[in-house]
């Protein structure tokens, strides 16, 4: 019988199954779907007062453990320097906040400043850093100003490279709605020009669009559905998958039967598709 020899052990071709999946590339529809799916899971989280110490409207002396922070560069250095250093600058900022207020979890994303006409777009392209911080032990006094919630000790969150905006979050869902707005608009090729600018500059400088601390990721999964069991954990006979590579249209003819080949010929931009083989 025919066998496939190469990246996977020799297996009779009748026992090989193929899965064709469009690759996730920053800004394409698959990438955006994955981002939206992750954000949708976060959006379903129900905040709990005993986990965050959130506050409700009307409380006389509100406190919060959740902050949404935006950091911007003043323009004292070039755009290229700002993007080259933004990761290290963020790490130093995190370390300083940790030394003052203790452990916290975070979600972070970058955004490219669109600039404004009134100042000749001098800040166009500079990175902004948007951060949702959830503190383990620290709480901050809150007051309302111009329809937004602020904290009294904003000075603790200043940074040396430019400007900082600090907002108090009433609960976890409130905070996630802030950060999700920036993550969503920064990873969608079908929106406005500022979104394209962010995608282009994060790609050019090799920056991950957004990230979160490991414990925050665990918190999201737990709060979203603590009783959910992953079906893969109870699969009686798990499937073993092999990555065979990334192929354009022509090489697929070497490993596909006529039916599957006919299907793939209908695929737009086949160079962005992944081919996987499974051992049956």
N, C-alpha and C positions, 0 to 999 in steps of 0.2 A: 504494500500500500504506500501511498505518497506520504512523505514526512516533511515537516518544516524543520530545518536545521539552522541554528544561528544563535540568537540571544536567549532562546528558551530551550529546554531539553527536547530531544526528538520525540514527538508525539504523533500518532496517526492523525492525518489531516481531518478525518471524520470526527475526531474527538476535540478539535479546536473550535472554539467559538470566538467571534470578534465583537468588539464594542467600539463604535465610532463616536467620538465626542469632540465637539468644537472646543479648541483650547481657550482658556481664559487669558485675555491680554488686556492690560490696563486700558480702560475706557471703552472696550467693546461690550456688546450686549451680554455676553456670558459673565464677564467680570462684574458688570453692573447688577446682574441678577444675583450673583453671589453676595455682593455688598448689601443689596436690598433685603435679601433673605436674612442676613446676619442682623441688620438693623430692625427688621420686623420682629425677630425673636427678642431683641432688647426692648422694643416698644411695648411688648406684651407683659413686661415685668410689672408686678403689682408692688408698689413700695410699701415697706413696713416700718412703722415708727421706731420699733425697738432695734432695728438694724441700722438706722441712719440718724436717728434723733432729729427727724425733720420737723418742720413747724407748719402750722395752719394759719390762715388769715385770721387776724383779730387777737392773736396771742400778745400779751403785754410785753414780754421780754423774749422774743423768739431767738432760737439758736439753730444752727445748721452744721452738719458735718460734710456737706456737699457743696463744692464751689465750681463754677465755670469761669475759666480764666483765658483771656486772649492776650498774647504777647506780640508786639510789633517792633520792627526796627526803625530807628530814627532817620536813617540815611547817612550816618557818619562813615559807614563803610560801603563798598560797592555791592551791587546785587550779587555778583559772583562770590564775593567773600561771605556775604550773609548766607547764601545757600550752602556754601562749603562748610560753614561753621554751625549751621542751625542745629544739627544733631547734638554736637558737643555742648553748645550753649544750653540746649534744653536739659541735657544730663546734669550740667552744673546747677541749673536752676532747681531741678528736682532735688538734688543733694542739699541745697541750701534750705529749701522748704522742709525737707525731712529733718534737718538738724534743729529747726525751730519748732516744728509741730508734730514730729513723730511720723510713724508709718502711715502711708496712704496708698490707695489703688488709683489707677488713672486710665483714661482713654485719651489719645492724642492724635491730632491730624494737622497737616500742613495746608496752607492756602496761599496762593499768590495774590498779592495786592493788585487790584485792577487799576489803581491810580485815580486821580481826579483832574478834570480839566482846569480847575481854578488854580492849581499849583503846578501846571504844566506836566502832569504825570510823572513827577520826579521820583515818586515811590512805586511806580508801576513795576511789578515783577518781584518786589521784595517779599520774602516769606513772612507769613503770619503763623503763629502757633496757637491752636485752640486746644484747651485741656479741660477735661472733666476730672476733678479730684474728689475722692471719697476717703475721708480720714478715719482711722481706726479709733482714736481716742480724743482727738482735738475737736472742739466745737467753737463756733464763732458767733458773736453777737450780730444781729441783723437789724437793719432799719430800711424803710421804704423811701426811695427818692426818685422822682420823675418816672413813676410807674415801674420801677425796677427795684429788686432787693439787693442791698449792698451790705458790706460788713464794716465794722468800726475800725478794725486793724488792717486796713488795706496796705499800709506801709510795709508790713511783713512780706508782701508779695511783689514789691517793686523789683525790676531787674535793670541791669546796667546798660542794656543795648537799645533801650527805647521806651515804649509806652506799655502800660498794662491796664487791662480792664478786668475787674473782678465782680462777678455776680453771685449772690447766694441762691442756692437751689432749694426749693421747698421740699422736694423729695427726689428719689432716684429717677423716677420717670421724668420729672421736670428737667433734671440734668441731662438725661439721655436725649431728650427732645432737642436740647441746645446743640449737643455735639453731633447728633445724627443729621441735623440740617446741613452742617458744614461737610460732613463726610459724604452725604448724598450728592450735594451739588458739585463737589470736587472730583467726582468719579463718573460723570455723565457726559459723554461726547455729544449728546443731542441737545444740550442746553446752550446757555449764553457764552459769550467770548471769555469772561473771567474764568469759567470752568475749564475751557480749553487751555487757557494760560497756565492754570494750576497743573493740569495733566502734563502739559509739555515740559514745564520746568521741573516737576518732580521726576519725570522720566529722564530728562537731560542730566540731572544731578544725581541720579541713582537713589532717590529717596522713596522709602515705603510711604504710601499715601496716608496710612493711619495704623495705629498699633494700640495695644492695651496691655496692662500688666497681667501676668498669669493668674493671680488671685482674683482679679476683676472678671476675667473670663470664666473662672470657676463659679464666681458669685452669680453671674448672669445665667449660667446653666442651671444652678440650684434654684434660684428664685423663679426662673421661667417655668420649670416643671420638675420639682424635686423627686417625683415618683415615676418619672418616665424611664423605661428600660430600653436601651438601644437594641433593636432586633438583631444586630450583628453579634451581640454578646451571647445570644442563645441560638445561633445558627447551628443546626446539627452537623452539617457537612460543609464547612467553609470553602469558598472558591479561592483558588490561588491565582492571582493576577500577575502578569509580567508586562512591564513597559517595553514595547518593541521599538519605539522610536517616534519621530515626527516626520511625516512624509507628505510630499506633494501628490498630485494626481497620478503620475505615471508609475511610480514604484508600487502603488497599491495593487496594480495588475498582477504583480508577482506573487501575492499572498492571498488574493481574494477570489472567491468563486464568482460566476457570472451575475448571480442575483445581487450580491453585495456590491459588486463593482458597478452594476447599473444604478444602484442607489447612490453611491458616492459620486457618480458623474453629475448628479443633480445638485451637489453641494457647491455653494458659492465659496470662492477663495479656499480651496482644499488644503493649501499649505498651512492653514491654521488649525488643522484637525489632528487629533491624537488617535493612534491606533493601539489597542490593547489586546493581548491574547490571554485566554484563560485555559487552564488545564482541566478538562472535564473528568 
